[in-house]
Amino acid sequence: MTVKILAACGAGVNSSHQIKDALESEMKKRGYDVKCDAIMIKDLNEDMMSHYDIYAQIAKTDMSFTPKIPVVDAGAILYRMPAMSKPVFDKVESIIKSEGLS
C-alpha cells in the first residue's frame, strides 16, 4: 500500500519539495512505499487533504478547517541535520504503523 503524504509551502517549489524528497527517500530506506506531493499552501483545502494519509506541515498555519489526518511538523527536515530530522522521520513511521498504512 502506498502511503500518501502532502507537504505545502509558500511557493510549492522549494521547502515542500525538499521535504517531499527527504520523506520519500528516508521512508524507502525504512521499507515503506511513500508518495509525497508538494503544493502551494494557498491551494491547500479540506477536500484536497482528504485524499492523503499524512500532512507534513513546514510551519504551523492557521487553516479554515481542522485536518482529519495526522499532521507532522516537518520543518526540521530543512535543517538537514540528522539529529533534527530523525524525530520527524520517526514520527511519520509511527503514524504509518499506528494507522495501519503499511
C-alpha positions in Angstrom: 0.0 0.0 0.0 1.3 3.4 -0.9 1.2 6.0 1.9 0.2 9.4 0.5 1.8 12.4 2.2 1.1 16.1 1.4 3.6 18.9 2.0 2.8 22.6 1.4 4.9 25.7 1.4 4.6 29.3 0.2 5.5 28.7 -3.4 5.2 25.0 -3.6 8.7 24.7 -5.2 11.4 24.8 -2.5 10.8 23.8 1.1 7.9 21.4 0.3 10.0 19.7 -2.4 12.9 19.3 0.0 10.6 17.7 2.5 9.0 15.6 -0.3 12.4 14.2 -1.4 13.6 13.6 2.1 10.5 11.8 3.2 10.3 9.6 0.1 14.0 8.7 0.4 14.1 8.0 4.1 10.8 6.1 4.2 12.0 3.9 1.3 15.2 3.1 3.3 12.9 2.1 6.1 10.9 -0.2 3.8 7.8 1.9 3.2 6.2 2.8 -0.1 5.6 6.6 0.2 4.4 9.1 -2.3 4.6 12.7 -1.3 3.2 15.7 -3.1 4.3 19.2 -2.8 1.9 22.1 -3.2 1.5 25.8 -2.6 -0.1 26.5 0.8 -2.7 28.7 -0.7 -4.0 25.7 -2.7 -4.5 23.6 0.4 -8.1 22.9 1.3 -10.0 20.3 3.2 -11.1 18.3 0.2 -7.6 18.1 -1.1 -6.3 16.9 2.2 -8.9 14.2 2.4 -7.0 12.3 -0.4 -3.9 12.0 1.8 -2.8 9.9 4.8 -0.4 12.4 6.4 0.1 16.1 6.2 3.7 17.2 6.6 3.5 20.8 7.6 6.5 23.1 7.3 5.2 25.6 9.7 2.0 25.8 11.8 -0.5 27.6 9.6 -4.0 28.7 10.5 -6.4 26.9 8.2 -10.1 27.4 7.9 -10.6 23.7 8.9 -9.2 21.1 11.2 -7.2 18.4 9.4 -8.8 14.9 9.7 -5.5 13.2 9.0 -2.3 13.1 11.2 -0.2 16.2 11.0 3.6 16.1 11.3 5.8 19.1 11.9 8.3 18.5 9.2 10.2 21.9 9.1 13.2 20.4 11.0 14.0 18.3 7.9 15.0 21.5 6.1 18.0 21.9 8.5 19.5 18.7 7.1 20.8 17.8 10.4 20.2 14.1 11.3 19.6 14.9 15.0 16.8 17.3 14.0 15.3 15.3 11.1 15.3 11.8 12.6 12.5 12.6 15.0 10.4 13.7 12.1 11.0 10.5 10.2 10.4 8.5 13.3 7.0 10.3 13.8 6.0 9.6 10.2 6.9 5.9 10.6 5.0 5.8 13.9 1.9 7.2 12.2 2.3 4.7 9.3 2.4 1.8 11.8 -0.4 3.1 14.2 -2.8 3.9 11.3 -2.2 0.6 9.6 -1.0 2.3 6.4 1.8 -0.2 5.6 
